[in-house]
Amino acid sequence: MALALAPLGPISNAWADAGKIVPATKVFPFLEAMLKLPPTERARIKVGYALRRDGKPAAGVKAALVEASGARTPLPIDDRGRFERLPTLAQLQAKAQLHLDVPADVKFGTVMLLDPVLKPSADYDARELVATVEESNSTIRKAAGAMAMLAPQMEGLAFQKAESGVAIFPNGSSRPLPSEAGTVVFEPGQFKGAARVRLAKTPTAVDYYDKKK
C-alpha cells in the first residue's frame, strides 16, 4: 500500500471555499521540508500526493502551478488522483499557487503518500531492505522537525502479491516470512542478521509496513 502518514503523513487536509486558487504549500504539506533535506538523505523514499474529493480519488481534475510572474506549469493528475509532477523547492518558497480547473465551491483534500524506493524483485540483499527502513524513518523524523516525536515509525516492508517468502541467514538456515492475503512482510527487528530475502513471486509493488495500519 502507498502509505499515508500523520502528522507528517497520512495528511488529509480539506479546505473549504478554496475556489480555483489554493496556496501550493497547503496542497502539498511538508513537501518543502522534505525537499530541503539533501538528496542523499531522502534517496530511499519517494514522496507523492493524491487529490481527494469526498474521500475518493479526484480523477479528471486539471491542475497548474501559477508562479508570481504568471508562469504556469501543468501538474497532471492520474486516474488515481495522484499528482504526476510536484512543485520544486524554489516554487514552493516563492509562494506559488495551485489552480484547479473546477467550480469555486468544490471542496478537496490532499493525502501525502510515502513509498520506498525499491524495485520489485524476488530476491533482495537483506541489508538493503534494512537500510531502506532505517533511512526512511530518519528522513521522516528530520522532515517532521519539531513534530519528530509524533512522526510514524515504519516497521518494515510489505511485498504485494509475492505469496510467500523466506529470510535466509549466513549459516544457510531460513525462516518463513509472515504473509497475509498474498502480501509478504519483512520486519528487520524480527529477522536480525538475515543475509537475503527471497520471495515466491516478484511483488507487484513494495510498500512500507506499519502494524498500526
Contacts in CASP RR format, 6 or more apart in sequence:
PFRMAT RR
TARGET T0000
AUTHOR 0000-0000-0000
METHOD contacts of the structure
MODEL  1
MALALAPLGPISNAWADAGKIVPATKVFPFLEAMLKLPPTERARIKVGYA
LRRDGKPAAGVKAALVEASGARTPLPIDDRGRFERLPTLAQLQAKAQLHL
DVPADVKFGTVMLLDPVLKPSADYDARELVATVEESNSTIRKAAGAMAML
APQMEGLAFQKAESGVAIFPNGSSRPLPSEAGTVVFEPGQFKGAARVRLA
KTPTAVDYYDKKK
1 158 0 8 1.000
1 160 0 8 1.000
1 207 0 8 1.000
1 213 0 8 1.000
2 113 0 8 1.000
2 114 0 8 1.000
2 115 0 8 1.000
2 207 0 8 1.000
3 9 0 8 1.000
3 10 0 8 1.000
3 113 0 8 1.000
3 114 0 8 1.000
3 115 0 8 1.000
3 154 0 8 1.000
3 207 0 8 1.000
3 208 0 8 1.000
3 210 0 8 1.000
3 213 0 8 1.000
4 10 0 8 1.000
4 11 0 8 1.000
4 12 0 8 1.000
4 111 0 8 1.000
4 112 0 8 1.000
4 113 0 8 1.000
4 114 0 8 1.000
5 11 0 8 1.000
5 112 0 8 1.000
5 114 0 8 1.000
5 140 0 8 1.000
5 151 0 8 1.000
5 152 0 8 1.000
6 152 0 8 1.000
7 144 0 8 1.000
7 147 0 8 1.000
7 150 0 8 1.000
7 151 0 8 1.000
8 30 0 8 1.000
8 112 0 8 1.000
8 140 0 8 1.000
8 143 0 8 1.000
8 144 0 8 1.000
8 147 0 8 1.000
8 151 0 8 1.000
8 152 0 8 1.000
9 30 0 8 1.000
9 111 0 8 1.000
9 112 0 8 1.000
9 114 0 8 1.000
9 152 0 8 1.000
10 111 0 8 1.000
10 112 0 8 1.000
10 113 0 8 1.000
11 29 0 8 1.000
11 30 0 8 1.000
11 110 0 8 1.000
11 111 0 8 1.000
11 112 0 8 1.000
12 52 0 8 1.000
12 109 0 8 1.000
12 110 0 8 1.000
12 111 0 8 1.000
13 26 0 8 1.000
13 29 0 8 1.000
13 109 0 8 1.000
13 110 0 8 1.000
14 107 0 8 1.000
14 108 0 8 1.000
14 109 0 8 1.000
15 22 0 8 1.000
15 26 0 8 1.000
15 107 0 8 1.000
15 108 0 8 1.000
15 109 0 8 1.000
16 107 0 8 1.000
17 104 0 8 1.000
17 105 0 8 1.000
17 107 0 8 1.000
18 100 0 8 1.000
18 107 0 8 1.000
18 108 0 8 1.000
19 100 0 8 1.000
19 102 0 8 1.000
19 103 0 8 1.000
19 104 0 8 1.000
19 105 0 8 1.000
19 106 0 8 1.000
20 99 0 8 1.000
20 100 0 8 1.000
20 101 0 8 1.000
20 102 0 8 1.000
20 104 0 8 1.000
21 66 0 8 1.000
21 97 0 8 1.000
21 98 0 8 1.000
21 99 0 8 1.000
21 100 0 8 1.000
22 97 0 8 1.000
22 98 0 8 1.000
22 100 0 8 1.000
23 95 0 8 1.000
23 97 0 8 1.000
23 98 0 8 1.000
24 65 0 8 1.000
24 87 0 8 1.000
24 91 0 8 1.000
24 92 0 8 1.000
24 95 0 8 1.000
24 96 0 8 1.000
24 97 0 8 1.000
24 98 0 8 1.000
25 31 0 8 1.000
25 32 0 8 1.000
25 92 0 8 1.000
25 95 0 8 1.000
27 49 0 8 1.000
27 51 0 8 1.000
27 98 0 8 1.000
27 110 0 8 1.000
28 49 0 8 1.000
28 86 0 8 1.000
28 87 0 8 1.000
28 92 0 8 1.000
28 110 0 8 1.000
29 110 0 8 1.000
29 112 0 8 1.000
30 112 0 8 1.000
30 143 0 8 1.000
30 144 0 8 1.000
31 47 0 8 1.000
31 49 0 8 1.000
31 86 0 8 1.000
31 87 0 8 1.000
31 92 0 8 1.000
32 89 0 8 1.000
32 92 0 8 1.000
32 93 0 8 1.000
33 143 0 8 1.000
33 144 0 8 1.000
33 145 0 8 1.000
34 42 0 8 1.000
34 47 0 8 1.000
34 139 0 8 1.000
34 143 0 8 1.000
35 88 0 8 1.000
35 89 0 8 1.000
35 92 0 8 1.000
36 89 0 8 1.000
37 139 0 8 1.000
37 142 0 8 1.000
37 143 0 8 1.000
41 135 0 8 1.000
41 138 0 8 1.000
41 139 0 8 1.000
41 142 0 8 1.000
42 139 0 8 1.000
43 117 0 8 1.000
43 135 0 8 1.000
44 116 0 8 1.000
44 117 0 8 1.000
44 118 0 8 1.000
44 131 0 8 1.000
44 132 0 8 1.000
44 135 0 8 1.000
44 136 0 8 1.000
44 139 0 8 1.000
45 114 0 8 1.000
45 115 0 8 1.000
45 116 0 8 1.000
45 117 0 8 1.000
45 135 0 8 1.000
45 136 0 8 1.000
45 139 0 8 1.000
45 140 0 8 1.000
46 114 0 8 1.000
46 115 0 8 1.000
46 116 0 8 1.000
46 117 0 8 1.000
47 86 0 8 1.000
47 112 0 8 1.000
47 113 0 8 1.000
47 114 0 8 1.000
48 82 0 8 1.000
48 83 0 8 1.000
48 86 0 8 1.000
48 112 0 8 1.000
48 113 0 8 1.000
48 114 0 8 1.000
48 115 0 8 1.000
49 82 0 8 1.000
49 83 0 8 1.000
49 86 0 8 1.000
49 110 0 8 1.000
49 111 0 8 1.000
49 112 0 8 1.000
49 113 0 8 1.000
50 57 0 8 1.000
50 80 0 8 1.000
50 81 0 8 1.000
50 82 0 8 1.000
50 83 0 8 1.000
50 110 0 8 1.000
50 111 0 8 1.000
50 113 0 8 1.000
51 57 0 8 1.000
51 58 0 8 1.000
51 61 0 8 1.000
51 63 0 8 1.000
51 77 0 8 1.000
51 81 0 8 1.000
51 82 0 8 1.000
51 83 0 8 1.000
51 108 0 8 1.000
51 109 0 8 1.000
51 110 0 8 1.000
52 58 0 8 1.000
52 81 0 8 1.000
52 108 0 8 1.000
52 109 0 8 1.000
52 110 0 8 1.000
52 111 0 8 1.000
53 106 0 8 1.000
53 107 0 8 1.000
53 108 0 8 1.000
53 109 0 8 1.000
57 79 0 8 1.000
57 80 0 8 1.000
57 81 0 8 1.000
57 82 0 8 1.000
58 77 0 8 1.000
58 81 0 8 1.000
58 108 0 8 1.000
58 109 0 8 1.000
59 77 0 8 1.000
59 78 0 8 1.000
59 79 0 8 1.000
59 80 0 8 1.000
59 81 0 8 1.000
60 77 0 8 1.000
60 79 0 8 1.000
60 81 0 8 1.000
61 77 0 8 1.000
61 81 0 8 1.000
61 100 0 8 1.000
61 101 0 8 1.000
61 102 0 8 1.000
61 108 0 8 1.000
62 74 0 8 1.000
62 77 0 8 1.000
62 100 0 8 1.000
62 101 0 8 1.000
63 74 0 8 1.000
63 75 0 8 1.000
63 76 0 8 1.000
63 77 0 8 1.000
63 83 0 8 1.000
63 98 0 8 1.000
63 99 0 8 1.000
63 100 0 8 1.000
63 101 0 8 1.000
64 72 0 8 1.000
64 73 0 8 1.000
64 74 0 8 1.000
64 75 0 8 1.000
64 98 0 8 1.000
64 99 0 8 1.000
64 101 0 8 1.000
65 72 0 8 1.000
65 73 0 8 1.000
65 74 0 8 1.000
65 75 0 8 1.000
65 87 0 8 1.000
65 91 0 8 1.000
65 96 0 8 1.000
65 97 0 8 1.000
65 98 0 8 1.000
65 99 0 8 1.000
66 72 0 8 1.000
66 96 0 8 1.000
66 97 0 8 1.000
66 98 0 8 1.000
66 99 0 8 1.000
67 73 0 8 1.000
67 91 0 8 1.000
67 94 0 8 1.000
67 96 0 8 1.000
68 94 0 8 1.000
68 95 0 8 1.000
68 96 0 8 1.000
72 99 0 8 1.000
73 85 0 8 1.000
73 87 0 8 1.000
73 91 0 8 1.000
74 85 0 8 1.000
75 83 0 8 1.000
75 84 0 8 1.000
75 85 0 8 1.000
75 86 0 8 1.000
75 87 0 8 1.000
75 98 0 8 1.000
76 83 0 8 1.000
76 84 0 8 1.000
76 85 0 8 1.000
77 83 0 8 1.000
77 84 0 8 1.000
78 84 0 8 1.000
82 113 0 8 1.000
87 96 0 8 1.000
100 106 0 8 1.000
100 108 0 8 1.000
102 108 0 8 1.000
114 136 0 8 1.000
114 140 0 8 1.000
114 208 0 8 1.000
115 206 0 8 1.000
115 207 0 8 1.000
115 208 0 8 1.000
116 132 0 8 1.000
116 133 0 8 1.000
116 136 0 8 1.000
116 157 0 8 1.000
116 206 0 8 1.000
116 207 0 8 1.000
116 208 0 8 1.000
117 132 0 8 1.000
118 124 0 8 1.000
118 128 0 8 1.000
118 129 0 8 1.000
118 132 0 8 1.000
118 157 0 8 1.000
118 206 0 8 1.000
119 206 0 8 1.000
120 159 0 8 1.000
120 202 0 8 1.000
120 203 0 8 1.000
120 204 0 8 1.000
120 205 0 8 1.000
120 206 0 8 1.000
121 199 0 8 1.000
121 202 0 8 1.000
121 203 0 8 1.000
122 162 0 8 1.000
122 198 0 8 1.000
122 199 0 8 1.000
122 200 0 8 1.000
122 201 0 8 1.000
122 202 0 8 1.000
123 196 0 8 1.000
123 197 0 8 1.000
123 198 0 8 1.000
123 199 0 8 1.000
124 196 0 8 1.000
124 197 0 8 1.000
124 198 0 8 1.000
125 195 0 8 1.000
125 196 0 8 1.000
126 167 0 8 1.000
126 168 0 8 1.000
126 186 0 8 1.000
126 188 0 8 1.000
126 191 0 8 1.000
126 193 0 8 1.000
126 194 0 8 1.000
126 195 0 8 1.000
126 196 0 8 1.000
126 197 0 8 1.000
127 195 0 8 1.000
129 156 0 8 1.000
129 157 0 8 1.000
129 186 0 8 1.000
129 188 0 8 1.000
129 197 0 8 1.000
130 188 0 8 1.000
132 157 0 8 1.000
133 154 0 8 1.000
133 155 0 8 1.000
133 156 0 8 1.000
133 157 0 8 1.000
133 188 0 8 1.000
133 208 0 8 1.000
134 188 0 8 1.000
136 154 0 8 1.000
136 208 0 8 1.000
137 153 0 8 1.000
137 154 0 8 1.000
140 151 0 8 1.000
140 152 0 8 1.000
140 154 0 8 1.000
141 148 0 8 1.000
141 151 0 8 1.000
142 148 0 8 1.000
144 150 0 8 1.000
144 151 0 8 1.000
152 210 0 8 1.000
152 212 0 8 1.000
153 210 0 8 1.000
154 208 0 8 1.000
154 209 0 8 1.000
154 210 0 8 1.000
155 187 0 8 1.000
155 189 0 8 1.000
155 209 0 8 1.000
155 210 0 8 1.000
155 211 0 8 1.000
156 185 0 8 1.000
156 186 0 8 1.000
156 187 0 8 1.000
156 188 0 8 1.000
156 208 0 8 1.000
156 209 0 8 1.000
156 210 0 8 1.000
157 185 0 8 1.000
157 186 0 8 1.000
157 206 0 8 1.000
157 207 0 8 1.000
157 208 0 8 1.000
157 209 0 8 1.000
158 183 0 8 1.000
158 184 0 8 1.000
158 185 0 8 1.000
158 206 0 8 1.000
158 207 0 8 1.000
158 208 0 8 1.000
158 209 0 8 1.000
159 183 0 8 1.000
159 184 0 8 1.000
159 185 0 8 1.000
159 186 0 8 1.000
159 199 0 8 1.000
159 203 0 8 1.000
159 206 0 8 1.000
160 182 0 8 1.000
160 183 0 8 1.000
160 203 0 8 1.000
160 204 0 8 1.000
160 205 0 8 1.000
160 206 0 8 1.000
160 207 0 8 1.000
161 182 0 8 1.000
161 183 0 8 1.000
161 201 0 8 1.000
161 203 0 8 1.000
161 204 0 8 1.000
162 179 0 8 1.000
162 182 0 8 1.000
162 183 0 8 1.000
162 184 0 8 1.000
162 199 0 8 1.000
162 200 0 8 1.000
162 201 0 8 1.000
162 202 0 8 1.000
162 203 0 8 1.000
163 179 0 8 1.000
163 182 0 8 1.000
163 184 0 8 1.000
163 199 0 8 1.000
163 200 0 8 1.000
163 201 0 8 1.000
164 176 0 8 1.000
164 177 0 8 1.000
164 179 0 8 1.000
164 182 0 8 1.000
164 184 0 8 1.000
164 199 0 8 1.000
164 200 0 8 1.000
165 176 0 8 1.000
165 177 0 8 1.000
165 179 0 8 1.000
165 184 0 8 1.000
165 197 0 8 1.000
165 198 0 8 1.000
165 199 0 8 1.000
165 200 0 8 1.000
166 174 0 8 1.000
166 175 0 8 1.000
166 176 0 8 1.000
166 177 0 8 1.000
166 197 0 8 1.000
166 198 0 8 1.000
167 174 0 8 1.000
167 175 0 8 1.000
167 177 0 8 1.000
167 186 0 8 1.000
167 191 0 8 1.000
167 194 0 8 1.000
167 196 0 8 1.000
167 197 0 8 1.000
168 174 0 8 1.000
168 194 0 8 1.000
168 195 0 8 1.000
168 196 0 8 1.000
168 197 0 8 1.000
168 198 0 8 1.000
169 175 0 8 1.000
169 193 0 8 1.000
169 194 0 8 1.000
169 195 0 8 1.000
170 193 0 8 1.000
170 195 0 8 1.000
175 191 0 8 1.000
177 184 0 8 1.000
177 185 0 8 1.000
177 186 0 8 1.000
177 191 0 8 1.000
177 197 0 8 1.000
178 184 0 8 1.000
178 185 0 8 1.000
179 185 0 8 1.000
184 199 0 8 1.000
184 203 0 8 1.000
185 209 0 8 1.000
186 197 0 8 1.000
186 209 0 8 1.000
187 209 0 8 1.000
END
